[in-house]
Each structure stands twice: as structure tokens, then as C-alpha cells.
Amino acid sequence: MATHTDVNGQPYIPDTLPPQDLEVASAAILGVCDALDGLVDGIIDDFHACTNEKVFPALDAYTCGTGQHGTTLHGGTCLTSAQVNALKKIYAGPKNSHGKKLYSNWFWDGGIWDPPTAGGAGFAVWNVGSVNASNANNALNLTLGAGALPMIFVTPPVVTPAGGPNGQEAYVFKFNFDTDAPKIFAETKDYPQSSMDFMTGVSLDLRPFKNHGGKLIISSSVNDGIFSGASIARWYRHMNKHMGGKADDFARLFMIPNMAHCGGGPATNDFAVNELNAVTAWVESGIAPEQIIAANHNTSSPFPSMGLFDPRVASNFPAGGTRPLCPYPQTTKYKGSGATNNAANFICVRHDDRLDVEDDDNDEHDQHAER
């Protein structure tokens, strides 16, 4: 998709999915998934129900030249077929040349677009970057990530120049999913612990922690631009199964739609104090959290009230208000009446039939556990 090279001679990507195009993608996703939780408000709470079967046709319908949304490339009304195909591949997760999954898929989420007032390091900040006069790739995966990939995520580390035609950025673009990706599990005499072992916590056996009286609260973004929320949810389901279906006796996972990496995004992303209070009450008083109240501090909806978006997205978004975060796999549902920015008007519901069907032998947690 890149049309020219950057200062290091690598494909220049900030103009491949500019903000106006990600806004189109967000509108397409919300158009078919926002109402699944019973309220059109810019937040897909029933994210497991937002499947490829729903999203793919929506993205196809927004493809330039189909006759429905115009033909003006990067005009804020349609996407090119190359962009649509790229998004489908990105959200499916990486595979090697044999089709073997190397990491998780991602949940489809309206927060793929970062409205100007939303803030945070969302999809674009990590994966695309912003157009700039320096002709430099500034996506975090090609700045921060380009240093981490060769120096941390493979064994043994690969030392490359920071810049230039053979630098860290070039290493990312030339990364081989068949031969380089498995090196995250590699061990050598000088590096006896693999990158996967020392960096991640994917164990399914938390019995020592539970037996010691430990309590665990995990909060994760549905829309994280670098780590997959679907991966976190899948790990929790696997861990729960390994722990005899009793994970919620000592561990709770709270998923936040639209939230960017570690915060920000068009989301109810202010909950850190309430999360701390919740784990404190659980440890000290034995009160398990049935929900955590989260707030949004935008003075108005970060989503526009016209154009591609259903006007209810802006009118029902919880600007200046609160919503409950529910312990996974429960999700938030509107009671049907009352202010949509008041957590008291929402309940937590469980949809076991919404759970991901990709828990198979190719899952990355299973691969690691079997090593």
C-alpha cells in the first residue's frame, strides 16, 4: 500500500491509513456491531458478537467504487480495496507461510479510529503513525518496536544500526515469519531463557497464587493497538478451564472497549482508583468486585453527530459520565431507560454463546504451554 520510501529507504506508511480513512473503518464497524449490546453509543460492549461475518461485508460496502460511498480516495467516505484487505489481514493476526497462527486475532472495535479529542496511543499511533514533513515513519512499532524486535524479542539478539538502510526499521520490514518469528521461543547457552519465558505471564496454573490467598484483577483494552485484547480474553478462558472453572474465585478480568494502549481513546478509561479500591476490598474484606465503575471526561462525544455515523453514537456516548466495567465474560448492557452516561442504568450480563471459537491447537497460549 505504501507509495514511496521514507528517510531510511523503507516503505513510508503514515499515508496508507490516514485518520479520515480510519474514521470510515470505525463507522463501518460500529454500523454493524454497535447495536449488538442493545444501545447505539459508539461502544461495542458485546465484542465477541462483532465477528468477521458481520464486519467484512460492512468494510466491503465502504470500498471506493462500489457505488454506495463514492469513489474519492482518502476523501473520508470510502476505503480502497487494498486498505480493506489489509485491515482484514491485520485483525486476523499474523501467520507464517504455511498458514500457522503466530499470535492472536484482534477484536473489531470502533476505537480503531482515534477522534482528535480522544487522546491515547491507539491503532494509528502504533501501526500507522502520522504524515510528517520529515518523511519519517513514526508509528511506535517502527520506532519503539523496531528497537525491541531485534534486541529483545528474538534469541540471540540481533544488533543493528538505529537508522539507515540496514537499520532497525529495515529489520522489521524484512522480518521473516517462518524463520525469525520462532526465535521468540529460542534458547542458547548465553541466553538460557527465551524471550517468551522472561517477558510474559502465560501460565495457566495459578494454584500456588490462589492457595496463597492471592487476588488478581486484570484490566485490558478491547482495542489495544499493540497487544490483542482477544489474546488476553483467550488466556483467561484457558486459565479458567485449567483451574476447574473457578478462576473468578481469585481472578477477574475487565475488558474496556475503545480504550487505547494503557488508556485514552473514545472510551470510559478512567478507572484506576476504583480498580485499586476493588482489589483492596477483595484482599482485605473478601468482597469480590462485581463491577468497576469507569468514567469518561470528554465534555462531549468524541464521535461526530453527523456524516457516516449514526447520530445516536454521539447522543448516547457517555461523555462526562460513568459506565460499569464487567468481569469477563460478562459485558455491559443498557437497562433500557435513563441517562446513558450514568452507570446505574446498566447491568452486567453473560453471553456464553459469544465466546471466541478460535480456542484450538494453534492458539499461542497452547503452543507455549506445550513447550
Buried (B, 14 or more C-beta within 10 A) or exposed (E): EBEEEBEBBBBBBBBBBBBEBBBBBBBBBBBBBBBBBBBBBBBBBBBBBBBEEBBBEBBBBBBBEEEEBBEEEBEBBBBBEEBBBBBBEBBBBBBBEEEEBBBBBBBBBBBBBBBEEBBBBBBBBBBBBEEEEEEBBBBBBBBEBBBBBBBBBBBEBBEBEEBEEEBBBBBBBEBEBEEBBEBBBEBEEEBEEBBBBEEBEBBBEBEEBBEEEEBBBBBBBBBBBBBBBBBBBBBBBBBBEBBEEEBBEBBBBBBBBBBBBEBBBBBBBBBEEBBEEBBEBBEEEEEBBEBBBBBBEBEEBBBBBEEBBBEBBBBBBBBEBBBBBBBBBBBBBBEEEEEBBEBEBBBBBEBEEBBBEBBEEEBBBBBBBEE
